[in-house]
Amino acid sequence: MYYAVIMAGGSGTRLWPLSRQSSPKQALRLVGDKTMFQYAVERIRPVFPLERIFVVTRAQHAPILMEQIPELPAGNFILEPEGRGTAPAIGLAAIHLKDRDPNAVMAVLTADHFITDTEEFYQVLGAAESVASDGSLVTLGIQPSSASTGFGYIQQGSALGERSGFKFFAVQRFTEKPDPTSADQMVKSGDYSWNSGMFVWRADRIMEEFRRQMPKFYAQLAEVEAMLGTPGYEPTLKRVWPRVAKQTIDYGVMEEAENVAVIPVDIGWSDVGSWANLPELLPSDEVGNVAVGQHVGIDTRDTLVFAGNGNRLIATIGVEGLVIVDTEDALLICAKEREQDVRAMVKRLEEMGCGEWL
């Protein structure tokens, strides 16, 4: 059976100060009248019935997300005591699905993506399931629209075949966020895709890779798995999970995995992971300003204004290329080319012991 696993445990530090520990990015209304989590669930419901949609999130965030989609079964929320990265989150989901269905195929999706061509998305999910059922680890590559340095890249190797009109290729290599020159060369070569962070595979296949590449984590998972369905599950998870090493699925598994395939697609995909990505999804004025909330500008160009505190007017004069985010207790003013450093600001606040702003 085919299942969807929505990764909804990210801290969203690059969307600070709007995204906080108590109100993570997936629970925010950034585009339109729904939260990113609501969009993520509603987007896949034509493919997956609610009983086959699972959510991995931190225990502290589960009540917020459950309230946003009350019809999603509470038992479909897989709760981490604390975030340990995408590899452990996927491993935890895999043992739950394998316990429910030994032949489970899982589509790993995220709660911070925006997809406009949903019909194409549905079609590629079907093609990916077919490829994954044969034992491949499938990653969805996004056709690059620019030489972005904000995404990882996937180089496609030899052609492996075609399913439902979608060609799939062996993955030659993964490259983390490149410098501008390398990104430009990759896009011009025509055989690279952006790494979307969306994957499709059999639950037993990804467990094989954890056993081969992350043996310590595999042993920890096995300890948790042995307690599934028993009163010992929660105590065991709470004891084991803090000792799990933080790791991403890309570094922990995908870069050295066997039998990896990429399906390049163009599905109108955007990663709403940072303030730089948000203007792509919102209307702008004739000089490139994007405003959410009350804003009046004079000689203001190419600036994002997000007024999280809806009662306050933001006025700008003679500025260009800024990100301005206003909330009740914190104000961010950042040059657009430095927006990736918002995460560094969060780390600085942590080091200063400023928990009230986190």
Secondary structure, DSSP 4 states (H G I P E B T S, - for coil): -EEEEEE-----GGGTTTS-SSS-GGGS--BTTB-HHHHHHHHHTTTS-GGGEEEEEETTTHHHHHHHSTTS-GGGEEEESS---HHHHHHHHHHHHHHH-TT-EEEEEETTEEES-HHHHHHHHHHHHHHHHTT-EEEEEEPPSS--SSS-EEEEEEEEEEETTEEEEEEEEEE-S--HHHHHHHHHHS-EEEEEEEEEEEHHHHHHHHHHH-HHHHHHHHHHHTTTTSTTHHHHHHHHGGGSPP--HHHHTGGG-SSEEEEEE-S-EEE-SSTTTGGGGS---TTS-EEESSEEEES-BS-EEEESSTTS-EEEES-BSEEEEE-SS-EEEEEGGGGGGHHHHHHHHHHTT-GGG-
